[in-house]
Amino acid sequence: MYRSERESAARAASSAGAEMVEEARGSVVEVQSGGRGSGAGVIWPGEGLVLTNDHVVAGGRRRGGGTRVVLHDGRMLDAEVVKRSRTLDLALLRPRGETGGLPAAPVGDSDALRVGELVYAIGHPWGNPGTVTAGVVSGLGVPGGRSRRGSSTRYVRSDVALAPGNSGGPLLNAAGEVVGINAMIFGRTALSIPSNAAAAWVGEPAAEGEGRSRLGVEVVPVEFPTSGRPEAGDAWGLAISSLEEGGPADAAGILVGDVMLGLAGTGPQDVGSFQDALDLGDAVSLRVMRGGETLVVEVPPRASGRAA
């Protein structure tokens, strides 16, 4: 292909991408929880509901404030939480008031994603509405953990730039389809909840407790350098960033700053392994790193409770 033809093709692709992003921005909302901007959300197909991260709306509950969504056209609507899952870090909101004409985002197949594929993130970082960043898919699965196809704890990893205010916003493929819900940053890698896991959860009935066990913690994945690993094979862990007061983990003696390494008697595991063990309802022995030392913390049977 001659240079002019390549340049023409590149301009056409760039123009198509810009049009796709502009259309997609109409489906992205700002989620305010507790009286301030907290993150983003995406209008989900079906009933005009908004999907976001659970940690985006959790702040409003701690501060006793309500939850609102700000639409792309500037309308501000109060919203109720239909259901939420701390395990998946997802929350489903129902805007109240004049909700006519809410443009739902098309949802794509996250299992069809390939490493190297172009993706876009839309959110409201640092209070800048509708900001768009682009990158490529760098991997699938939990960093340092196993990638279990179809698992609700499997992540889409990409190098799109995320910042506070992006949480809960969509990760889009080149066709403008939602293939993930942006959740957190792991080093320089963006982690997004796959659209297939999100769609499956949205379609489940909102039963009390969401039907899954929990520890009552918020965690951040951390990687260990080769020279500083707690034990041979421990390449990563889950650092406890906050505890639910009186929750199962708090009652078991887990502390903020502890790093969960895995289940006692086993090697390093992905996030899904923790959840699978909790769902069995048996006593769980967690390997935890505290102050540079590794210890075992016992979580009694069913003390893990149910997700709220």
C-alpha positions in Angstrom: 0.0 0.0 0.0 1.3 3.4 -0.9 2.0 6.0 1.8 -0.9 8.2 0.8 -3.2 5.1 0.9 -1.9 4.2 4.4 -2.4 7.7 5.7 -6.0 7.8 4.2 -6.8 4.5 5.9 -5.4 5.7 9.2 -7.4 8.9 9.0 -10.6 6.9 8.3 -10.0 4.6 11.2 -9.3 7.5 13.5 -12.5 9.2 12.4 -14.5 6.1 12.9 -13.1 5.7 16.4 -13.9 9.3 17.3 -17.5 8.9 16.2 -17.8 5.6 18.1 -16.5 7.2 21.3 -18.7 10.3 20.9 -21.8 8.0 20.7 -20.7 5.9 23.6 -20.2 8.9 25.9 -23.9 9.4 25.9 -24.3 6.1 27.9 -21.8 7.0 30.6 -23.0 8.8 33.7 -21.3 10.3 36.7 -22.2 8.6 40.0 -22.3 10.8 43.1 -22.4 9.2 46.4 -22.5 11.0 49.7 -22.8 14.4 48.2 -19.8 14.4 46.0 -18.5 13.0 42.7 -17.4 9.4 43.3 -17.1 7.7 40.0 -18.8 6.7 36.7 -21.4 4.3 35.6 -22.9 3.0 32.4 -26.5 2.7 31.3 -27.2 -1.0 31.0 -29.6 -2.5 28.4 -33.1 -3.5 29.5 -34.7 -1.2 32.1 -32.6 1.9 32.0 -30.6 0.8 35.0 -27.0 2.0 35.7 -24.2 -0.4 36.4 -21.2 0.8 38.5 -18.7 -0.4 41.1 -19.9 -1.3 44.6 -17.0 0.7 46.1 -18.3 3.8 44.3 -21.7 3.7 46.1 -20.2 2.4 49.4 -18.8 5.8 50.3 -22.3 7.3 50.4 -23.5 4.7 52.9 -20.5 5.4 55.1 -21.2 9.1 55.1 -25.0 8.7 55.3 -25.6 10.5 52.0 -27.7 9.5 49.0 -26.8 8.4 45.6 -27.3 10.4 42.4 -26.5 10.0 38.7 -25.6 12.9 36.4 -26.5 12.1 32.8 -24.5 13.2 29.8 -27.0 15.9 29.0 -26.6 17.4 32.5 -29.7 16.0 34.2 -29.2 15.0 37.8 -31.4 12.2 39.1 -31.6 10.5 42.5 -31.0 6.8 42.4 -31.7 3.8 44.5 -29.4 0.8 44.8 -31.2 -2.2 43.4 -28.5 -4.7 44.4 -24.8 -4.7 45.1 -22.0 -7.3 45.3 -18.9 -6.6 47.3 -17.4 -9.8 45.9 -17.7 -8.7 42.3 -17.4 -5.0 43.2 -20.6 -4.3 41.2 -23.7 -2.2 42.0 -26.9 -1.8 40.0 -28.8 1.6 40.3 -32.3 2.7 39.3 -32.5 6.4 38.5 -35.7 8.1 39.7 -37.7 10.8 38.0 -37.6 11.7 34.3 -35.6 8.8 32.8 -37.0 8.9 29.3 -34.5 8.5 26.5 -31.6 7.0 28.5 -29.3 5.6 25.8 -28.2 2.1 26.9 -24.7 0.9 25.9 -24.3 -2.2 23.7 -22.6 -5.0 25.6 -20.0 -7.2 23.9 -18.6 -10.6 24.5 -15.6 -10.3 26.9 -14.6 -13.9 26.2 -13.8 -12.9 22.6 -11.2 -10.3 23.7 -7.6 -11.0 22.5 -4.3 -9.7 23.9 -3.3 -6.7 21.8 -6.8 -5.6 21.0 -7.6 -1.9 21.1 -9.8 -0.8 24.0 -11.1 2.6 25.3 -12.1 3.7 28.8 -14.6 6.5 29.5 -15.1 8.1 32.9 -14.8 11.3 35.0 -11.2 11.4 36.3 -10.4 14.3 38.6 -13.9 15.7 37.9 -13.4 16.0 34.1 -16.6 14.5 32.6 -16.5 12.1 29.7 -12.7 11.8 29.5 -11.5 9.1 27.1 -8.3 7.1 27.2 -7.2 4.3 24.9 -4.9 1.3 25.2 -4.6 -2.3 24.4 -5.6 -5.5 26.2 -2.4 -6.7 28.0 -3.8 -9.9 29.5 -6.8 -11.8 30.9 -7.1 -13.0 34.5 -5.9 -11.9 37.9 -2.3 -10.6 37.9 -0.1 -13.5 39.2 -3.1 -15.8 39.4 -4.8 -18.4 37.3 -7.1 -17.3 34.5 -10.3 -19.3 34.8 -12.5 -18.9 31.8 -16.0 -17.8 32.8 -15.0 -17.1 36.4 -16.6 -14.0 38.0 -13.3 -13.0 39.4 -11.4 -13.0 36.1 -10.2 -9.6 35.0 -9.5 -7.9 31.7 -6.1 -6.3 32.0 -5.2 -3.3 29.8 -2.9 -0.3 29.8 -5.7 2.3 29.5 -5.0 5.2 31.9 -7.4 5.2 34.9 -7.6 7.7 37.7 -10.1 8.5 40.6 -13.4 9.0 38.8 -13.0 6.3 36.3 -14.3 3.5 38.6 -17.5 2.0 37.4 -17.1 3.4 33.8 -17.1 1.2 30.7 -14.2 -0.5 28.9 -15.1 -0.5 25.2 -13.8 -2.5 22.3 -13.3 -0.9 18.9 -16.9 -1.5 18.0 -18.1 0.6 20.9 -19.3 -2.4 22.9 -18.9 -2.7 26.7 -16.4 -5.5 27.4 -15.6 -4.5 31.0 -16.4 -2.3 33.9 -13.3 -0.5 35.1 -12.5 -1.3 38.7 -9.0 -0.6 39.9 -5.3 0.0 39.0 -2.7 -2.6 39.7 0.6 -0.9 39.3 0.4 0.5 35.8 -2.3 -2.0 34.7 -6.0 -1.3 34.6 -8.2 -4.1 35.9 -11.8 -4.3 34.5 -14.6 -6.7 35.4 -15.5 -8.7 32.3 -18.8 -7.8 30.6 -19.9 -11.4 30.6 -19.5 -11.7 34.4 -21.3 -8.3 34.8 -24.1 -9.4 32.5 -24.6 -12.7 34.3 -24.8 -10.9 37.7 -27.2 -8.3 36.4 -29.5 -11.1 35.2 -29.6 -12.8 38.6 -32.5 -12.1 40.9 -31.7 -9.7 43.7 -31.9 -12.3 46.5 -31.1 -11.2 50.0 -27.4 -11.4 50.6 -26.6 -12.0 46.9 -26.1 -15.6 47.7 -22.3 -15.5 48.2 -20.1 -15.5 51.2 -17.8 -12.7 52.1 -15.1 -11.7 54.5 -16.1 -8.1 55.0 -12.9 -6.6 53.6 -11.8 -4.3 50.8 -8.6 -5.5 49.1 -5.9 -4.2 46.7 -3.8 -6.7 44.7 0.0 -6.4 45.4 3.0 -8.0 43.7 6.1 -9.1 45.5 9.6 -8.7 44.0 11.5 -11.9 43.6 13.8 -11.1 46.5 11.0 -10.1 48.9 8.5 -12.9 48.6 7.1 -14.2 51.9 7.5 -17.8 50.8 8.7 -19.6 47.7 6.1 -19.1 45.0 4.2 -16.3 46.6 4.3 -13.8 43.7 1.3 -11.7 44.7 -1.3 -11.3 47.5 -4.4 -9.2 48.5 -3.6 -6.3 50.8 -6.4 -5.4 53.2 -7.2 -1.8 52.7 -10.3 -1.5 54.9 -12.3 -3.7 57.3 -16.0 -3.9 58.0 -16.3 -3.2 61.8 -17.6 -6.3 63.5 -17.5 -8.2 60.2 -16.2 -11.7 59.7 -12.6 -10.7 59.0 -12.5 -8.3 61.9 -13.9 -10.9 64.2 -11.2 -13.4 63.0 -8.4 -11.0 63.9 -7.4 -9.8 60.4 -6.0 -6.3 60.4 -5.8 -3.5 57.9 -2.4 -3.8 56.2 -2.4 -7.6 56.4 -1.8 -9.3 53.0 -3.8 -12.5 52.3 -1.5 -15.0 50.5 -3.8 -17.9 50.0 -5.5 -20.8 51.7 -3.4 -22.7 54.3 -1.7 -25.8 52.9 -1.9 -24.7 49.3 0.2 -22.6 46.9 -0.7 -19.1 45.6 -4.2 -18.8 44.3 -6.4 -16.3 42.5 -9.2 -14.3 44.0 -11.7 -16.9 42.9 -10.1 -19.5 45.1 -10.8 -17.4 48.2 -14.4 -17.1 47.1 -14.8 -20.7 46.3 -13.5 -21.7 49.7 -15.9 -19.3 51.5 -18.9 -20.6 49.5 -18.3 -24.1 50.8 -19.4 -22.9 54.2 -16.5 -24.8 56.0 -13.9 -23.3 58.3 -11.3 -21.4 56.2 -7.6 -21.1 57.1 -6.0 -18.1 55.5 -2.3 -17.6 55.1 -1.6 -14.0 56.0 1.5 -11.9 55.9 1.8 -9.4 58.8 4.9 -7.4 59.6 7.0 -9.5 57.3 5.9 -12.8 58.9 3.5 -15.4 57.6 0.7 -16.7 59.9 -2.5 -18.6 59.6 -5.8 -16.9 60.5 -8.9 -19.2 61.1 -12.2 -18.0 59.8 -15.0 -20.1 61.5 -17.7 -22.0 59.4 -20.2 -19.6 57.9 -18.7 -16.7 59.9 -18.0 -15.3 56.5 -21.7 -14.4 56.3 -23.4 -13.2 53.1 -22.6 -10.4 50.8 -24.8 -7.3 51.4 
